[in-house]
Amino acid sequence: MPEELIKRFDQYITEQGYTNRSEAIRDLVRKVLLEPGGLKADQLVAGTIVMVYDHHAADLPLQLIELQHHYHHDIISTMHVHLNHDQCLEIIVVRGLLSKLRELQHKIQVQKGVLYAELSVTYLDERGTGQDHADAAEHHHK
């Protein structure tokens, strides 16, 4: 790497509180692998859709509710915040196939009155779900 780039990277490491370069590189690699191109469409992921919208836009709140009901199997929870007189911030916690969550985010984003909508996800390890988890929970309750 060019010396100037190493100096800038070392400054970044210090500012972020890392103790060495390898920790910073590890986190940067993870971040790159979680970017949209790094995950497969059929991969199970969890994350959030964050949106800001004008709640005065004609029928928009109702359309957003209907859309969320259509994807209710993929939505874990929502949080609604009134930012000001006109704008609302909504955070939708999601879990499911990346392709389906991207579809939901796109359908939200194209609604008239939606100012911002972004999907952020992380890889979900399927080994922690399923029958083993159910058996452990059932055993715990006996």
Disulfide bonds with the S-S distance in Angstrom:
none
